[in-house]
């Protein structure tokens, strides 16, 4: 059985940027809600429910962003109530809810993107665009993990030597600065060693080659074509004003009839495409199991 994550990394990158971009650059309430529901559904399906802490933090962030705007911005005609001599308007509340929905949807899209797109897939994508950029990215990813491991080892060594205690703030600050100084020295020395090693092995003498185990198939090309086509429909609706929304001074949805409905359908298909694919594969797997 083939899951959505088994598509080619380039096809997955195109899809996720189309899905996140359609939500990010379109401040339209209906599309924002559709994108959020699609992103949350895909995240739950991929992570089998996900961590409760992640959903709680996302809900808390959503509430804070939704409430900050009406407290700060008092534009709009419809006054709901007065708080601390400042009017809380319906238009500012709707704008806060819409912006919070967009930001939360984009966060969920990129959380799922980080789950699916592992380091080797990212290197494959960037290596196709720029081999030098892929090399820098691979070295950065390696040094981030290595830096974290060395930091933990150095910190534990400092504690074992009794150079500082965690219950003393001054000692903790001094110990942290000492560990930071050690890590900076090690990073510079390691960078020089890596550069010398690459030069000794002939880096830059000839064209660099890399191993690729991915190959774009018909299904990958179809995913790219569908993602770009749906994104083109949404962008056309944005350019022609079919998805234009006025929040101030009065909340107004500028609908262009059939084009607006088409844009909403395109956003729905784009948002729920991977979830539908996962559901179809699960049903197929259940059917094959029942026949065996």
QUIUR-V865328 format. One record per residue. N is the residue number from 1. RES is the residue in one letter. NEAR is the number of other ideal C-beta (glycine too) atoms within 10 Angstrom. Layout:
N_RES_NEAR, N_RES_NEAR
//
This chain:
1_X_8, 2_X_10, 3_X_14, 4_X_20, 5_X_16, 6_X_12, 7_X_24, 8_X_20, 9_X_22, 10_X_19, 11_X_21, 12_X_23, 13_X_22, 14_X_21, 15_X_24, 16_X_21, 17_X_16, 18_X_22, 19_X_28, 20_X_21, 21_X_15, 22_X_30, 23_X_30, 24_X_16, 25_X_11, 26_X_21, 27_X_18, 28_X_26, 29_X_18, 30_X_18, 31_X_29, 32_X_26, 33_X_18, 34_X_24, 35_X_29, 36_X_24, 37_X_17, 38_X_25, 39_X_26, 40_X_21, 41_X_19, 42_X_27, 43_X_21, 44_X_15, 45_X_19, 46_X_19, 47_X_13, 48_X_6, 49_X_10, 50_X_18, 51_X_9, 52_X_8, 53_X_8, 54_X_14, 55_X_15, 56_X_10, 57_X_12, 58_X_19, 59_X_11, 60_X_10, 61_X_14, 62_X_18, 63_X_11, 64_X_11, 65_X_17, 66_X_20, 67_X_15, 68_X_13, 69_X_19, 70_X_24, 71_X_14, 72_X_10, 73_X_18, 74_X_15, 75_X_13, 76_X_22, 77_X_11, 78_X_15, 79_X_12, 80_X_14, 81_X_7, 82_X_10, 83_X_11, 84_X_6, 85_X_5, 86_X_12, 87_X_15, 88_X_19, 89_X_24, 90_X_16, 91_X_24, 92_X_23, 93_X_21, 94_X_20, 95_X_23, 96_X_21, 97_X_19, 98_X_22, 99_X_17, 100_X_21, 101_X_23, 102_X_24, 103_X_19, 104_X_22, 105_X_27, 106_X_19, 107_X_19, 108_X_26, 109_X_27, 110_X_15, 111_X_18, 112_X_26, 113_X_18, 114_X_11, 115_X_14, 116_X_19, 117_X_18, 118_X_12, 119_X_12, 120_X_15, 121_X_17, 122_X_18, 123_X_20, 124_X_21, 125_X_19, 126_X_19, 127_X_20, 128_X_15, 129_X_9, 130_X_11, 131_X_15, 132_X_11, 133_X_12, 134_X_19, 135_X_17, 136_X_12, 137_X_17, 138_X_17, 139_X_13, 140_X_9, 141_X_14, 142_X_12, 143_X_15, 144_X_10, 145_X_10, 146_X_13, 147_X_14, 148_X_11, 149_X_10, 150_X_17, 151_X_16, 152_X_11, 153_X_11, 154_X_17, 155_X_17, 156_X_11, 157_X_12, 158_X_17, 159_X_13, 160_X_8, 161_X_8, 162_X_8, 163_X_13, 164_X_19, 165_X_12, 166_X_9, 167_X_7, 168_X_11, 169_X_9, 170_X_9, 171_X_14, 172_X_13, 173_X_11, 174_X_14, 175_X_19, 176_X_14, 177_X_10, 178_X_15, 179_X_21, 180_X_12, 181_X_10, 182_X_16, 183_X_16, 184_X_10, 185_X_10, 186_X_15, 187_X_14, 188_X_10, 189_X_10, 190_X_14, 191_X_12, 192_X_10, 193_X_10, 194_X_13, 195_X_11, 196_X_10, 197_X_10, 198_X_13, 199_X_11, 200_X_8, 201_X_8, 202_X_8, 203_X_12, 204_X_9, 205_X_8, 206_X_7, 207_X_6, 208_X_12, 209_X_7, 210_X_12, 211_X_7, 212_X_10, 213_X_6, 214_X_16, 215_X_7, 216_X_14, 217_X_12, 218_X_7, 219_X_14, 220_X_19, 221_X_13, 222_X_12, 223_X_23, 224_X_20, 225_X_12, 226_X_17, 227_X_22, 228_X_14, 229_X_13, 230_X_23, 231_X_20, 232_X_12, 233_X_20, 234_X_25, 235_X_19, 236_X_15, 237_X_25, 238_X_18, 239_X_10, 240_X_13, 241_X_13, 242_X_22, 243_X_27, 244_X_18, 245_X_20, 246_X_11, 247_X_23, 248_X_15, 249_X_12, 250_X_12, 251_X_20, 252_X_12, 253_X_12, 254_X_12, 255_X_16, 256_X_15, 257_X_8, 258_X_9, 259_X_16, 260_X_21, 261_X_13, 262_X_16, 263_X_26, 264_X_19, 265_X_13, 266_X_22, 267_X_28, 268_X_17, 269_X_16, 270_X_25, 271_X_27, 272_X_19, 273_X_20, 274_X_25, 275_X_20, 276_X_14, 277_X_18, 278_X_17, 279_X_13, 280_X_10, 281_X_15, 282_X_13, 283_X_10, 284_X_12, 285_X_11, 286_X_10, 287_X_10, 288_X_10, 289_X_8, 290_X_7, 291_X_6, 292_X_5
//
